[in-house]
Amino acid sequence: MTKRINNSLYSIIKEQLLKQIQSGVYAVGDKLPTEAELCEMFSASRTTIRLALSELENQDILERYQGKGTFVKRKELQLNQARSFTEDVLMSGKEPTSKIIEAKVIPAEMPINEYLNIPLKAPVNHLLRIRYADNEPLLYENTYIAWDLAPGLINDYKEGSLFSFLETEHNLKAHRSVEQLKPVLANSTASKLLGVKEGSPSLQVRTFTYLADNSPLEYSFGVFRGDFPIYTIERQF
């Protein structure tokens, strides 16, 4: 009988915590009260509280860190290159936005000219953008596209999917990409643009995108902030 009562109580506690999370009492990233505080709040034993927390953790709603506490978990961001970043963020239940920090034409230096298969000093469109989800900066990226492929890009492109823009305005359809991922520590640029501490874990991403004839379309260099739990990247051109 005692076991049935405990099971019933932990389920009630779990549901009440879930409702509080869904209603915004505890937002994504918030720390929950300690186990001792939850015991007092719900007039329950520590074992019962731990059962409720464990179930919410198994459902990817909470995450617990030894010595730090229990937090409302961020939903992982699924990135699929067959879709735009904007579509990816929307499908993750977040509001996507982006901000162009810099747009200019630069002469191709080494190794950019080799990546784009153009002569040294040839003109290149260069975009520096910050990408957001729910107004929270996720990554910054430098994008390089040969001027001859997309003349006027830096003046004409404003927001949204860059690949969709290239396909619509310049008849350039991305066919495949190759990515190089590398764990790094945030430098001063990442700290400034992403609002993270300098030296915090981050993920560097270098992307080489090609047209159907295997000629280079775009090269980009970006840095993801490291405090999002998972980035799942799928390529389906």
Helices and strands as residue ranges (DSSP letters): H 2-22, H 35-42, H 46-58, E 62-65, E 69-72, E 77-80, H 85-91, E 96-107, H 112-116, E 123-133, E 136-146, H 153-156, H 162-170, E 176-185, H 188-194, E 201-210, E 216-225, E 231-234
